[in-house]
Amino acid sequence: MNVLNIYNKFMEFAFAGYHDKQLFNRLASKYKIELKNHNNELTIPPLINSVGTQRIGEFYLLVAPNQKLYRFYTKVDNNTEFAGAYWVYELSLKHELPYFIIDSIFNTVGIEKIFSDFQEVQLEGDFSEFFKLYIPTHDQISVLSVIGPDLMQKIYEFWDQIDLIVAGKKAWMVIRSGWPIDKDVEIMLKAGPIISEELIHRSKSFRP
């Protein structure tokens, strides 16, 4: 990679919040995925609803029907710059699942600080060494009926990178954006369909 390419990559990361169009056009072309304007279709996952100000990027990649990859940005209210950037893989489900959060203890998203009022439930086997599970105090039985070894094994493949938030007919896989950007995108394009398939399967059989 020559100096100009390195510079362009750095600028893309540093100012990604200001030129989503350039970034997403390149990604759509590279990965052969349809590029769309979000037109208020996207939702900020409940992961960071309480953290300062948020802004969803203008574009998203339509990975599959009801599966979208996009970015959003956060800032502390007193700051003028958007300091945090996240990649989100959003899945729409036909059937509802209970509210739960699976938090990787190795990444830097920090779910445990935001959802401290949730009940932390110990996962079986070795999974507790890699994840924290948060459940509303009234919904433990429903959640544990959904989270089985098959789902956890699929999430385990991405143990140090992705957090999963499920609420009703929506699910979000979240990763904090780093550099190079393409590495994050490749992780999400690999993890998203795998975990989505398992969630769709479980939503069909779940009974509240």
Buried (B, 14 or more C-beta within 10 A) or exposed (E): EEEEEEEBBEEBBEEBBEEBEBBBEBBBEEBEBEBBEBEEEBBBBBBBEEBBEBEBBBBBBBBEEBBBBBBBBBBEEEEEEBEBBBBBBBBBBEEBBBBBBBBBEEBEBBBBEBBEEBBBBEBEEEBBEBBBBBBBEEBBEBBBBBBEEEBBEBBBEBBEBBBBBBBEBBBBBBBBBBEBBBEBBEBBBEBBBEBBEBBBEBBEEBEE
